[in-house]
Amino acid sequence: MQSRPYQEHPASGKWRAMLVVGLGVFMGTLDMSIVNIALPTLVERLDTSFVTIQWVMLGNLLVITSMMLGVARLGDMHGKKKLYTAGLLIFTVGSLLCGLAPNVGWLIGFRIVQGSGMVMLQALGTAIVVEMFPAHERGRALGIMSSIVSVGIAVGPAIGGLIIGLIGWRWIFLVNVPVGLITFTLAARLLPSQNPDQTGERFDGSGAFIIALSLVFFALGMTMGQNRGFDNGLVQLLLIISGIGVAVFVITEARIRHPMVDLSLFKDALFSLNLVMGFLAFLVMSGLFILPFFLQLVKGYPTHQIGLMMMVLPVAMGITSPLSGDLADRYGTRVISIIGLVIVAVGCLTLSTLHTGISVLGFILRMAPLGIGIGIFMSPNNSAIMGAVPQHRLGVASGLLALSRNLGSSTGLPLAGAIFNALVLATAEIPALSSVTDAPAEALVRGVNGTYRVAAYVMIVAIFLSFIALWLDRRRSRDV
């Protein structure tokens, strides 16, 4: 596949674009990590249940996942700056409404509004950065973006705890309003206005509807599977409908003149392999939510200490991502990606050795390789994906990249939960409907160990795929 033509931009212009996109990415990442730790507070303050409060996260996730590809396609057709700035404004207004929500029902609805803006930031931010930087600086630029994500994840719990404790839960949303308005103003002024990459094309409304509905059914099925079990009839029906929807989408896209997703992109085996490897990496990373159970129920650490210990991963990612991006620019993406995946696999194996007598330092030393490996892998892998598509498909490629991350997270979380839950209950020999919080410490340890052994197997598959990608890449280079 031909590489995209690069349009030269002044050095100051590309770094201004990085600033604007970075602020939007940081704001969205920070919001998600803050809301995660606020859920227990929201249950109490809004007088609701745990099952209901999950929709504060789920409603946001569903709209982001279902709209991702449609927004990416519109960005290619009508200009990325227009949609990105619109996304900033919608996200800011949604944040204001969330902060003013009178009850949990309204909060869930306003979180959907907020997600409608956030999806524009996720789907188009990477594409804007790639357009602004030349190929030999792409890895560095995407490494910086990965670091921004890591910082947002790392500082979110601490900032959220302070905000909730000092001025109340509403301000975890209201704090986005001034930052959002500033970022919107900067985006309107600093992002370059470029002509749309595609003209004379029509938006594929039927394709957008089919894939959105399919992804909603998938996200609902995976989420409900956590509570009802994946042998539940409704859960299985949702997942079957989702699979049928994807098949119908592919058939539809192959037949129409102006498809939402150019299926010819997937004829490039390297592009497809990179997306799958990214999906597998986020599949593994989404299982981190089981570690606080170990730290709290087995080790008895207080919540604030657990938050600090869990910062090891995003801090490690933030340090290594820009470094790996620079290395990928110098030496190519393939070998750097393989090194990152091998370190992730090592991290999974070290976490599978956690035990009841582990010290704080012992936990950190076992956790760090996972963050280091993810940081090393992500920047070159993202660079390889975005560098494999032509200019007029950058928006869709950015959307597919973000979608692979979201699907990895939405799939990995319930799968890791199911594996952990099954191992804990089996070890403790207690009824299937019991809560893991009732299990003895040794059973919880076995659950964590077994879950991360499975995660290591997943990463071995990703490493195998990365060697295939390296072989294909070198064969392609010889043929040129």
C-alpha positions as CSV (number, residue, x, y, z in Angstrom):
1,M,0.0,0.0,0.0
2,Q,1.4,3.5,-0.8
3,S,2.4,5.6,2.1
4,R,0.6,8.9,2.5
5,P,2.0,12.1,1.1
6,Y,3.3,14.3,3.9
7,Q,2.4,18.0,3.8
8,E,5.1,20.2,5.3
9,H,4.2,22.3,8.3
10,P,6.3,24.8,10.2
11,A,7.9,23.4,13.3
12,S,5.9,25.8,15.6
13,G,2.6,24.7,13.9
14,K,3.1,21.0,14.5
15,W,3.9,21.5,18.1
16,R,1.0,23.8,18.6
17,A,-1.2,21.1,17.1
18,M,0.4,18.6,19.5
19,L,-0.5,20.9,22.4
20,V,-4.1,21.2,21.4
21,V,-4.6,17.5,20.7
22,G,-2.7,16.6,23.8
23,L,-4.9,18.8,26.0
24,G,-8.0,17.1,24.5
25,V,-6.6,13.7,25.1
26,F,-5.5,14.5,28.6
27,M,-8.9,15.9,29.5
28,G,-10.7,12.9,28.2
29,T,-8.4,10.4,29.9
30,L,-8.4,12.3,33.1
31,D,-12.2,12.3,33.1
32,M,-12.5,8.6,32.7
33,S,-10.0,7.7,35.4
34,I,-11.6,10.2,37.9
35,V,-15.1,8.9,37.2
36,N,-13.8,5.3,37.9
37,I,-12.8,6.1,41.4
38,A,-15.9,8.3,42.0
39,L,-18.4,5.4,41.5
40,P,-18.6,4.4,45.2
41,T,-19.2,8.1,46.2
42,L,-21.9,8.4,43.5
43,V,-23.7,5.4,44.8
44,E,-24.0,7.0,48.2
45,R,-24.6,10.6,47.2
46,L,-27.2,9.8,44.5
47,D,-28.9,7.1,46.6
48,T,-28.6,4.4,43.9
49,S,-27.4,0.9,43.4
50,F,-24.1,-0.6,42.2
51,V,-25.8,-2.1,39.2
52,T,-27.3,1.3,38.2
53,I,-24.2,3.3,38.8
54,Q,-22.2,1.2,36.3
55,W,-24.2,2.8,33.5
56,V,-22.4,6.1,34.3
57,M,-19.4,4.4,32.7
58,L,-21.3,2.0,30.4
59,G,-23.4,4.7,28.7
60,N,-20.3,6.7,28.0
61,L,-18.4,3.7,26.7
62,L,-21.3,2.5,24.5
63,V,-21.7,5.8,22.6
64,I,-17.9,6.1,22.1
65,T,-17.6,2.5,20.8
66,S,-20.7,2.7,18.5
67,M,-19.9,6.1,17.0
68,M,-16.1,5.7,16.5
69,L,-15.9,4.6,12.9
70,G,-18.7,6.9,11.7
71,V,-17.0,9.9,13.2
72,A,-13.7,8.9,11.8
73,R,-15.2,8.6,8.3
74,L,-16.9,12.0,8.6
75,G,-13.5,13.5,9.6
76,D,-12.0,12.2,6.4
77,M,-14.9,13.6,4.3
78,H,-15.5,17.0,5.9
79,G,-12.3,18.0,7.7
80,K,-10.8,16.8,11.0
81,K,-10.5,20.2,12.6
82,K,-14.2,20.9,12.3
83,L,-15.2,17.7,14.0
84,Y,-12.4,17.8,16.6
85,T,-13.4,21.4,17.7
86,A,-17.1,20.4,17.7
87,G,-16.1,17.4,19.9
88,L,-14.4,19.7,22.4
89,L,-17.5,21.9,22.6
90,I,-19.9,19.0,23.1
91,F,-17.6,17.4,25.7
92,T,-17.5,20.7,27.6
93,V,-21.2,21.2,27.5
94,G,-21.8,17.6,28.5
95,S,-19.4,18.0,31.5
96,L,-21.3,21.1,32.6
97,L,-24.6,19.2,32.4
98,C,-23.1,16.2,34.3
99,G,-22.0,18.5,37.1
100,L,-25.6,19.9,37.4
101,A,-27.4,16.5,37.1
102,P,-30.2,16.3,39.7
103,N,-30.2,12.5,39.9
104,V,-28.5,9.3,38.6
105,G,-30.8,9.1,35.5
106,W,-30.0,12.5,34.3
107,L,-26.3,11.9,35.1
108,I,-26.3,8.8,32.9
109,G,-28.0,10.7,30.1
110,F,-25.5,13.6,30.3
111,R,-22.6,11.2,30.3
112,I,-23.9,10.0,26.9
113,V,-23.8,13.6,25.7
114,Q,-20.3,13.9,27.1
115,G,-19.3,10.7,25.3
116,S,-20.6,12.0,22.0
117,G,-18.0,14.7,22.2
118,M,-15.2,12.5,23.6
119,V,-15.6,10.1,20.6
120,M,-14.6,12.9,18.2
121,L,-11.4,13.5,20.3
122,Q,-10.5,9.9,20.3
123,A,-11.3,9.1,16.7
124,L,-9.5,12.1,15.2
125,G,-6.8,13.2,17.6
126,T,-4.2,10.7,16.4
127,A,-5.0,11.4,12.7
128,I,-4.4,15.2,13.3
129,V,-1.0,14.5,14.9
130,V,0.1,12.1,12.1
131,E,-0.9,14.7,9.5
132,M,1.3,17.4,11.2
133,F,4.5,15.4,11.7
134,P,6.7,13.8,9.0
135,A,7.3,10.1,8.9
136,H,10.7,10.3,10.6
137,E,9.1,12.0,13.6
138,R,5.9,10.0,13.7
139,G,7.0,7.6,16.4
140,R,8.2,10.4,18.7
141,A,4.9,12.3,18.3
142,L,2.8,9.2,19.0
143,G,5.1,8.4,22.0
144,I,4.3,11.8,23.4
145,M,0.6,11.2,22.9
146,S,0.9,7.8,24.8
147,S,2.7,9.6,27.6
148,I,-0.1,12.1,27.9
149,V,-2.6,9.2,28.2
150,S,-0.5,7.6,30.9
151,V,-0.2,10.9,32.9
152,G,-4.0,11.2,32.7
153,I,-4.5,7.7,34.0
154,A,-1.9,8.2,36.7
155,V,-3.0,11.5,38.2
156,G,-6.8,10.9,37.8
157,P,-7.3,8.9,41.0
158,A,-5.3,11.4,43.1
159,I,-6.9,14.5,41.7
160,G,-10.4,12.9,41.8
161,G,-9.9,12.0,45.5
162,L,-8.9,15.5,46.3
163,I,-11.8,17.1,44.4
164,I,-14.4,14.8,45.9
165,G,-13.0,15.2,49.4
166,L,-12.6,19.0,49.3
167,I,-15.4,20.4,47.1
168,G,-17.7,17.5,46.2
169,W,-18.4,15.0,43.4
170,R,-20.0,17.5,41.0
171,W,-16.6,19.3,40.5
172,I,-15.0,16.2,38.9
173,F,-17.2,17.2,35.9
174,L,-17.3,20.9,36.3
175,V,-13.5,21.2,36.4
176,N,-13.6,20.2,32.7
177,V,-15.6,23.3,31.7
178,P,-12.9,26.0,31.9
179,V,-10.2,23.6,30.6
180,G,-12.6,22.6,27.7
181,L,-13.3,26.2,26.8
182,I,-9.6,27.1,26.8
183,T,-8.8,24.0,24.6
184,F,-11.7,24.8,22.2
185,T,-10.4,28.3,21.8
186,L,-6.8,27.1,21.2
187,A,-8.0,24.5,18.7
188,A,-10.0,27.0,16.7
189,R,-7.0,29.3,16.5
190,L,-4.0,26.9,16.3
191,L,-5.1,23.8,14.4
192,P,-4.5,24.3,10.6
193,S,-7.6,24.5,8.4
194,Q,-7.1,21.9,5.7
195,N,-9.3,20.8,2.8
196,P,-11.2,17.6,3.4
197,D,-9.2,14.5,2.3
198,Q,-12.2,13.3,0.2
199,T,-14.6,15.2,-2.0
200,G,-17.6,14.1,-4.0
201,E,-18.2,11.1,-1.7
202,R,-21.4,10.3,0.3
203,F,-21.6,9.2,3.9
204,D,-22.5,5.6,4.3
205,G,-25.5,6.0,6.6
206,S,-26.6,2.3,6.4
207,G,-23.1,1.1,7.2
208,A,-22.7,3.5,10.1
209,F,-26.1,2.3,11.5
210,I,-25.3,-1.4,11.2
211,I,-21.8,-1.2,12.8
212,A,-23.0,1.1,15.5
213,L,-25.8,-1.3,16.4
214,S,-23.5,-4.3,16.3
215,L,-21.0,-2.7,18.6
216,V,-23.7,-1.6,21.0
217,F,-25.0,-5.2,21.2
218,F,-21.4,-6.5,21.7
219,A,-20.7,-4.0,24.5
220,L,-24.0,-4.8,26.2
221,G,-23.4,-8.5,25.9
222,M,-19.9,-8.3,27.3
223,T,-21.0,-6.1,30.1
224,M,-24.0,-8.2,31.1
225,G,-21.9,-11.3,30.9
226,Q,-20.0,-10.1,33.9
227,N,-23.1,-10.1,36.1
228,R,-25.3,-12.9,34.5
229,G,-22.6,-15.2,33.2
230,F,-21.8,-15.9,29.6
231,D,-24.0,-19.0,29.6
232,N,-27.0,-16.7,30.0
233,G,-29.4,-16.9,27.1
234,L,-29.8,-13.1,26.7
235,V,-26.1,-12.5,26.8
236,Q,-25.5,-15.1,24.1
237,L,-28.3,-13.7,22.0
238,L,-26.7,-10.2,22.2
239,L,-23.3,-11.5,21.1
240,I,-24.8,-13.6,18.3
241,I,-26.7,-10.6,17.0
242,S,-23.5,-8.6,17.2
243,G,-21.6,-11.2,15.1
244,I,-24.4,-11.3,12.5
245,G,-24.3,-7.5,12.4
246,V,-20.6,-7.4,11.7
247,A,-21.0,-10.0,8.9
248,V,-23.8,-7.9,7.3
249,F,-21.6,-4.8,7.7
250,V,-18.7,-6.4,5.8
251,I,-21.0,-7.6,3.0
252,T,-22.6,-4.2,2.7
253,E,-19.3,-2.3,2.7
254,A,-17.9,-4.6,0.0
255,R,-20.8,-3.8,-2.4
256,I,-21.4,-0.1,-2.1
257,R,-19.6,2.6,-4.0
258,H,-18.7,4.9,-1.0
259,P,-18.1,2.6,2.0
260,M,-17.6,3.9,5.5
261,V,-14.6,1.6,6.0
262,D,-12.4,0.9,3.0
263,L,-12.1,-2.9,3.3
264,S,-9.0,-2.8,1.0
265,L,-7.1,-1.5,4.0
266,F,-7.3,-5.0,5.5
267,K,-5.7,-6.5,2.4
268,D,-2.5,-5.1,3.9
269,A,-1.6,-8.0,6.2
270,L,0.7,-5.7,8.3
271,F,-2.1,-3.2,8.9
272,S,-4.4,-6.0,10.1
273,L,-1.7,-7.7,12.3
274,N,-0.9,-4.4,14.0
275,L,-4.5,-3.8,14.9
276,V,-4.9,-7.3,16.3
277,M,-1.7,-7.0,18.3
278,G,-3.0,-3.7,19.8
279,F,-6.3,-5.4,20.6
280,L,-4.5,-8.2,22.4
281,A,-2.3,-5.7,24.4
282,F,-5.4,-3.8,25.7
283,L,-7.1,-7.2,26.3
284,V,-4.4,-8.0,28.8
285,M,-4.1,-4.5,30.2
286,S,-7.8,-4.2,31.0
287,G,-7.5,-7.1,33.5
288,L,-5.6,-4.8,35.9
289,F,-8.8,-4.2,37.9
290,I,-8.4,-7.5,39.7
291,L,-5.2,-6.3,41.4
292,P,-6.9,-3.9,43.9
293,F,-8.8,-6.9,45.2
294,F,-5.5,-8.6,46.0
295,L,-4.0,-5.4,47.5
296,Q,-7.1,-4.7,49.7
297,L,-8.5,-8.1,50.6
298,V,-5.2,-10.1,50.8
299,K,-2.7,-7.4,51.9
300,G,-5.1,-5.1,53.7
301,Y,-3.7,-1.9,52.3
302,P,-5.8,1.3,52.6
303,T,-7.4,2.8,49.5
304,H,-5.0,5.7,49.1
305,Q,-2.0,3.4,49.2
306,I,-3.5,1.1,46.6
307,G,-4.0,4.1,44.3
308,L,-0.4,5.0,44.6
309,M,0.8,1.5,44.0
310,M,-1.4,1.1,40.9
311,M,0.3,4.3,39.5
312,V,3.3,2.2,38.7
313,L,1.9,1.1,35.4
314,P,0.9,4.4,33.9
315,V,4.1,6.1,35.2
316,A,6.2,3.3,33.5
317,M,4.2,3.8,30.3
318,G,4.7,7.5,30.4
319,I,8.4,7.2,30.7
320,T,9.0,4.6,28.1
321,S,6.5,5.6,25.4
322,P,8.4,8.7,24.0
323,L,11.7,6.8,24.2
324,S,10.3,3.9,22.2
325,G,8.8,6.3,19.7
326,D,12.3,7.8,19.1
327,L,13.8,4.4,18.8
328,A,11.1,3.3,16.3
329,D,11.9,6.4,14.2
330,R,15.6,5.5,14.1
331,Y,15.5,1.7,13.8
332,G,12.0,0.8,12.6
333,T,8.9,-0.3,14.4
334,R,9.0,-4.1,14.2
335,V,11.9,-5.0,16.5
336,I,10.9,-2.4,19.1
337,S,7.3,-3.7,19.1
338,I,8.6,-7.3,19.6
339,I,10.8,-6.2,22.6
340,G,7.8,-4.4,24.1
341,L,5.5,-7.5,23.8
342,V,8.2,-9.8,25.3
343,I,8.5,-7.5,28.3
344,V,4.7,-7.4,28.7
345,A,4.7,-11.3,28.7
346,V,7.4,-11.2,31.3
347,G,5.3,-8.8,33.4
348,C,2.3,-11.1,33.2
349,L,4.5,-14.0,34.4
350,T,5.9,-12.0,37.3
351,L,2.4,-11.0,38.4
352,S,1.4,-14.6,38.3
353,T,3.9,-15.1,41.2
354,L,2.2,-12.8,43.7
355,H,1.8,-14.3,47.1
356,T,0.4,-13.5,50.5
357,G,3.8,-12.4,51.9
358,I,4.7,-10.1,49.0
359,S,6.1,-6.7,50.1
360,V,5.3,-3.3,48.5
361,L,8.6,-3.3,46.7
362,G,8.0,-6.9,45.5
363,F,4.6,-5.8,44.0
364,I,6.1,-2.8,42.3
365,L,9.0,-4.9,40.8
366,R,6.4,-7.3,39.4
367,M,4.1,-4.6,38.1
368,A,6.7,-2.4,36.5
369,P,7.5,-4.7,33.5
370,L,3.9,-4.7,32.4
371,G,3.9,-0.8,32.2
372,I,7.4,-0.7,30.6
373,G,6.4,-3.3,28.0
374,I,3.1,-1.6,27.1
375,G,4.9,1.7,26.8
376,I,7.6,0.3,24.5
377,F,5.0,-1.5,22.3
378,M,2.3,1.1,21.8
379,S,4.1,3.9,20.1
380,P,5.8,1.9,17.3
381,N,2.7,-0.2,16.8
382,N,0.5,2.9,16.5
383,S,3.1,4.5,14.2
384,A,3.1,1.4,11.9
385,I,-0.7,1.4,11.7
386,M,-1.0,5.1,10.8
387,G,2.0,4.9,8.4
388,A,0.4,2.1,6.4
389,V,-2.6,4.1,5.1
390,P,-2.9,6.9,2.5
391,Q,-3.8,10.5,3.4
392,H,-7.5,10.2,2.6
393,R,-7.9,7.3,5.0
394,L,-6.1,8.7,8.0
395,G,-9.3,9.4,9.9
396,V,-10.7,5.9,9.4
397,A,-7.3,4.4,10.4
398,S,-7.3,6.6,13.6
399,G,-10.9,5.4,14.3
400,L,-9.9,1.8,13.8
401,L,-7.0,2.2,16.1
402,A,-9.1,3.7,18.9
403,L,-11.8,1.1,18.3
404,S,-9.3,-1.7,18.7
405,R,-8.3,-0.3,22.1
406,N,-11.9,0.1,23.2
407,L,-12.9,-3.4,22.1
408,G,-9.8,-4.8,23.8
409,S,-10.8,-3.1,27.0
410,S,-14.5,-3.9,26.8
411,T,-13.7,-7.6,26.0
412,G,-10.8,-8.0,28.4
413,L,-12.5,-6.7,31.5
414,P,-15.3,-9.2,31.6
415,L,-13.1,-12.1,30.4
416,A,-10.5,-11.4,33.1
417,G,-13.3,-11.0,35.7
418,A,-14.8,-14.3,34.6
419,I,-11.5,-16.2,34.8
420,F,-10.6,-14.6,38.2
421,N,-14.0,-15.3,39.6
422,A,-14.1,-18.9,38.5
423,L,-10.6,-19.6,39.8
424,V,-11.3,-18.0,43.2
425,L,-14.6,-19.8,43.7
426,A,-13.2,-23.2,42.6
427,T,-10.2,-22.9,44.9
428,A,-12.3,-21.8,47.8
429,E,-14.9,-24.5,47.0
430,I,-17.8,-22.1,47.7
431,P,-21.0,-21.8,45.7
432,A,-20.9,-20.3,42.2
433,L,-23.1,-17.3,43.1
434,S,-20.9,-16.3,46.1
435,S,-19.0,-13.1,46.1
436,V,-15.2,-13.3,45.7
437,T,-14.9,-10.9,48.7
438,D,-16.1,-13.8,50.9
439,A,-13.2,-16.1,49.7
440,P,-10.1,-16.7,51.8
441,A,-6.8,-15.0,50.9
442,E,-5.2,-18.0,49.4
443,A,-8.1,-18.4,46.9
444,L,-7.8,-14.8,45.9
445,V,-4.0,-15.3,45.3
446,R,-4.7,-18.4,43.2
447,G,-7.2,-16.4,41.2
448,V,-4.7,-13.6,40.4
449,N,-2.0,-16.1,39.6
450,G,-4.1,-18.1,37.2
451,T,-5.6,-15.0,35.5
452,Y,-2.1,-13.6,34.7
453,R,-0.9,-17.0,33.5
454,V,-3.7,-16.9,30.9
455,A,-2.7,-13.3,30.1
456,A,0.9,-14.5,29.5
457,Y,-0.5,-17.1,27.0
458,V,-2.4,-14.2,25.2
459,M,0.9,-12.2,24.9
460,I,2.7,-15.3,23.5
461,V,0.1,-15.2,20.7
462,A,0.8,-11.5,20.2
463,I,4.6,-12.2,20.1
464,F,4.0,-14.9,17.4
465,L,2.0,-12.4,15.3
466,S,4.7,-9.8,15.7
467,F,7.3,-12.2,14.3
468,I,5.0,-12.8,11.3
469,A,4.8,-9.1,10.8
470,L,8.6,-8.7,11.0
471,W,9.0,-11.5,8.4
472,L,6.4,-9.9,6.1
473,D,7.9,-6.4,6.5
474,R,11.4,-7.7,5.6
475,R,10.1,-9.7,2.6
476,R,8.3,-6.6,1.4
477,S,11.4,-4.5,1.7
478,R,13.4,-7.0,-0.3
479,D,10.8,-7.0,-3.1
480,V,10.8,-3.2,-3.4
